[in-house]
Amino acid sequence: AWRLWNEGRPIELMDALMETPADTSELLRCIHVGLLCVQQRPEDRPTMPSVVLMLDSENPTLPQPKQPGFYSERYLTETDSSSTGTFRNTYTMMKDVTITT
């Protein structure tokens, strides 16, 4: 979502198999608010009452989201043992995550 947002292609997140066409502006607003909620710095994230207002308003003014706290980028790299040009996925994590229960 973050990569597509930065590339100006967030609409590609919409499921092509949806039965009815989605309201594009509503979809973009939901993506935008979702990205605001996962920003790296907690103080940059909106409060839940703010999120409700953002989602409920027809034309909210939303700040640009900053990079999420957890972000992984997928890179395609050529395999060492292949001469056919086959590719494999390599995932690079940009931040460690700790979960405590």
C-alpha positions as CSV (number, residue, x, y, z in Angstrom):
1,A,0.0,0.0,0.0
2,W,2.8,2.4,0.9
3,R,4.7,1.8,-2.3
4,L,1.6,2.2,-4.5
5,W,0.7,5.4,-2.6
6,N,4.1,6.9,-3.2
7,E,4.0,5.9,-6.9
8,G,0.6,7.6,-7.3
9,R,-1.2,4.2,-7.9
10,P,-3.2,3.5,-4.7
11,I,-6.3,2.6,-6.7
12,E,-4.5,-0.7,-7.6
13,L,-5.2,-1.9,-4.1
14,M,-8.9,-2.3,-5.0
15,D,-9.9,-5.9,-5.5
16,A,-10.7,-6.3,-9.2
17,L,-13.3,-9.0,-8.4
18,M,-15.6,-6.7,-6.4
19,E,-19.2,-7.2,-7.6
20,T,-20.1,-3.5,-7.7
21,P,-17.8,-0.6,-8.6
22,A,-16.5,1.1,-5.6
23,D,-16.6,4.8,-4.9
24,T,-13.1,5.8,-5.9
25,S,-12.9,8.8,-3.6
26,E,-14.1,6.8,-0.6
27,L,-11.6,4.0,-1.4
28,L,-8.8,6.5,-1.6
29,R,-9.9,8.2,1.6
30,C,-9.8,4.8,3.4
31,I,-6.3,4.0,2.1
32,H,-5.1,7.5,3.1
33,V,-6.5,7.2,6.7
34,G,-5.2,3.7,7.0
35,L,-1.7,4.9,6.1
36,L,-2.0,7.7,8.6
37,C,-2.8,5.1,11.3
38,V,0.3,3.1,10.8
39,Q,2.9,5.9,10.7
40,Q,6.2,5.1,12.4
41,R,5.9,7.7,15.2
42,P,2.9,7.2,17.4
43,E,2.5,10.9,17.9
44,D,2.0,11.3,14.1
45,R,-0.9,8.8,14.1
46,P,-4.5,10.2,14.4
47,T,-6.6,9.4,17.5
48,M,-9.6,7.1,17.0
49,P,-12.1,10.0,17.3
50,S,-10.1,11.8,14.5
51,V,-10.2,8.6,12.4
52,V,-14.0,8.4,12.7
53,L,-14.3,12.1,11.7
54,M,-12.0,11.6,8.7
55,L,-13.9,8.6,7.5
56,D,-17.3,10.2,8.1
57,S,-16.6,13.5,6.5
58,E,-17.4,14.1,2.8
59,N,-14.3,16.2,2.0
60,P,-11.8,16.0,4.9
61,T,-8.5,17.7,4.7
62,L,-6.0,15.0,5.5
63,P,-2.2,15.4,6.1
64,Q,0.2,13.4,3.9
65,P,1.1,10.1,5.5
66,K,4.7,9.4,6.6
67,Q,6.4,6.1,6.2
68,P,4.8,3.3,8.1
69,G,6.4,1.9,11.3
70,F,6.6,-1.5,9.7
71,Y,7.5,-1.6,6.0
72,S,8.9,-4.3,3.8
73,E,9.9,-4.0,0.2
74,R,10.0,-6.9,-2.2
75,Y,13.0,-7.0,-4.6
76,L,13.4,-9.4,-7.5
77,T,16.9,-10.8,-7.7
78,E,18.4,-13.2,-10.2
79,T,19.2,-16.6,-8.8
80,D,22.9,-17.5,-8.6
81,S,22.5,-20.9,-10.1
82,S,20.2,-20.1,-12.9
83,S,21.2,-19.1,-16.4
84,T,17.6,-19.0,-17.7
85,G,16.8,-15.6,-16.2
86,T,14.5,-17.0,-13.5
87,F,13.8,-14.7,-10.6
88,R,13.0,-15.4,-6.9
89,N,11.5,-13.0,-4.3
90,T,13.8,-11.7,-1.6
91,Y,12.2,-9.8,1.3
92,T,14.1,-7.1,3.1
93,M,12.8,-6.0,6.4
94,M,13.4,-2.4,7.2
95,K,12.5,-2.6,10.9
96,D,12.5,-5.3,13.6
97,V,9.2,-6.1,15.3
98,T,8.7,-7.3,18.8
99,I,5.4,-8.7,20.0
100,T,4.6,-9.1,23.7
101,T,1.5,-10.7,25.1
